[in-house]
Amino acid sequence: MKKTKKKGLFKKFGAFLDKRIVTPITRLIVKIAKGFENSEKFIENWLSKQNTLLFISLIVAIIVFVVIDQKIIVFTNQTAEVLKDQTVDVTYNEEAYVIEGLPDTVDITLMGSRSDLFIAKQSTTSKVTVDLTGLKPGTHKVNVEYSQPLSSIEYSVNPSIATVNIYPKVSETKTLTTDILNQDNLDQTLVIDSVTPDTDQVVIKGTDDENAVNSLTKVATVKALVDVDNLTTQEEGTTTITDVPLKAYDKDGNILDVEIVPSKINVDVDISSPSKQVPIRVIPEGELGFGKAISSISMSESNVTVYGTKDALDELEYIPLRVDVTGLREDREYKLDLTKPKGIRSMSLTNVTLKFTLGESTDKDIENVNIDVRNLDDNYSVQGLSQDDIQVTVNVKGVNSVLSSLTAEDITAYIDLKDYGPGEYEIPVEVEGTDSRVQYVSMTKKVKIRIVEK
């Protein structure tokens, strides 16, 4: 029974939709279609009339105006925008006072219509200001103000209030020093001999209050920062660098924000290209194969031109080339890189090819080799406690043709007394020789000496 009632209800609802909605819409569509069939000639005639295009243009213009007008309405809606890092202009007596605590920049939040915000952002008269006129030394809370030409714009400043410390300004004279920046960018064959600023005294201005962050009492040095990248030319001679900036530093190397007069100077940079030709000394390291010795060493180059500071060149006697020959039993060729000694900026050679020729090993003792002293303080003198402590016997090993001409004058035995003071000591003996093909061993490993004041 219930199913029959439900079926009747759905049937009535379907008949209602068919009568009231589906059938009327179908009739309307058919009528419109027939109307277009009959009006094709009418439309064609209408479009051929002269005023038709004028009417169409007017209608299109009205539609475009409405669309643009709607966009403007959207454009004028209220909105907000944040202007980041706006510079703060401060007004105060710069000759008499120093201020701390004022932010360098603030953020401005603007609120208004989109069109007004656009105009406000383009304005060149807008600025952030703090007026300290009339304030005396001490701590003050001041307002950070923002001025802009449109009264319809609302704004907020962050921070809007700043705590400012005002100090009396004092001055002090400081000796100027120089720092060279980017020295590695200088041509490797050149060195900077001297840097001469056009003044060696500057005036620093600020507060002498020890509680101030940038107090003059914290200034340890003032430096001229000479940048090699600012050289107009990299060649021997004197070059002037203009507008070299000055910086003040505390004892820990931190930059202090103090006024420096003058703030920039000119600097004369003297450049030279000192060089020296030195031999390459081959230093074999390790034990050769049993019964073997070096009979000859040949190199593609035996000398090298080095460039560096005058002090480094004066101390340099040769370029050491260390070669591991451990277990070597037959002739061998090497290609090795040269290492730049300390203070040497450039070398004419970066690598050499060398060849070891081996022969049968023999040895002999060379007696009465005097012991030299190295690195002893000039205020002291040294004495050997016995004859055996001032001379040693050195065992030399090599091929017979090399050893036959070797004498005591070709061998240096020495003790290193660096950092030793008065007293008696037992010091290791070191041995070296002029011929790299020979192995040198002192038969006396340590000697007893006495160091006394002169």
Buried (B, 14 or more C-beta within 10 A) or exposed (E): EEEEEEEEEEEEEEEEEEEEEEEEEEEEEEEEEEEEEEEEEEEEEEEEEEEEEEEEEEEEEEEEEEEEEEEEEEEEEEEEBEBEEBEBEBEBEEEEBBBBBBBEEBBBBBBBBBBBBEBBEEEEEBBBEBEBEEBEBEEBEBEBBBEBEBEEBEBEBEEEEBEBBBBEBEEBEBEBEBBBEEEEEBBEBBBBBEBEBBEEEBEBBBBBBEEBEBBBEBBEBBBBBBBBEBBEEEEBEEBEBEEBEBBBBBEEEEEBEBBBEEEEBBBEBBBBEBBBEBEBBBEBEEEBBEEBBBBBBEBEEEBBEBBBBEEBBEEBEBBEBEBEBEEBEEEEEBEBEBEBBEBBBBBBBEEBEBEBBBBEBBBEEBEEBEBEBEEBBEEBEBEBEEEEBBBBBBBBBBBBEBBEEBEBEBBBBBBBBEEBEEEEBEBEBBBEBEBBBBBBEBBBEEBBBBBEEE
